[in-house]
Amino acid sequence: MKRFRLLGLLLVALFVAAMAMSAVAAADETPLNLPFTAGETFTGKSEGAPEFISATGAVVCLEATALLPENTIESNLPPLGKFQIHFLDCKLGSAVCTGLGENSGIILAKGTWHLVWDEKGATFELTVATLFLVETVHFTCGALLIKVEGEQLCLDLKPTELSKTHSFHCIANGTKQEDSWCKKDVSGCKELVTPVLKASVNEAVPAESAELALGQWTVDGVAIAAMAL
């Protein structure tokens, strides 16, 4: 009986070790928010006027805000959470743009965010970016009904500095996102992935689009930094 108990303890120890090695491997594939607190919340705001650029032109909003409690950090292996961003006083030219069910000039975008490695520039130096998976959003601009869905990548600025507030930059060249994120393992970057955000107008075939914006988010708890485990 004692022999069986020892065998059981050994199997438990091996299982725990395997789980720890798996967690380290997963952490190496993605940057982490450290220190991590499950269920952390954050607020956010734009710096300047964010633009959504599609084949119909640029929807320019006066500002964007992300308020409590809808914006969360829910996991760190992998790092992800939820977001809700209200774009305020939005227009396409002179036409006011309004999300379905929203007050005039307001567009609500929501979905999940994921922290990823970003490989930017000719030096191929790994940095950190936030990948936003956007739930389908509908809004009108005058007689136009616009549907947007897909992914938007935003480069995190100074992600490894310990701070409660971090800034990010969504970079676009016309309707194309300029940045890519890196599928990574312990040996390095395996594949570069360019996210695609698409917009359709009046139920036409969706076409590539992009967000051009600078913003910041502030965690509700202690200061955090992005880093590998």
Secondary structure, 3 states (H helix, E strand, C coil): CHHHHHHHHHHHHHHHHHHHHHHHHHHHHCCEEECCCCCEEEEEEECCCCEEEECCEEEEEEEEEECCCCCEECEECCEEEEEEEEEEEEEECCEEEEECCCCCCCEEEEEEEEEEEEEECCCCEEEEEEEEEEEEEEEEECCEEEEEEEEEEEEEECCCCCECEEEEEECEECCEECCCEEEEECCEEEEEECCCEEEEECCCCCEEEEEEEEEEEEECCCCEEEECC
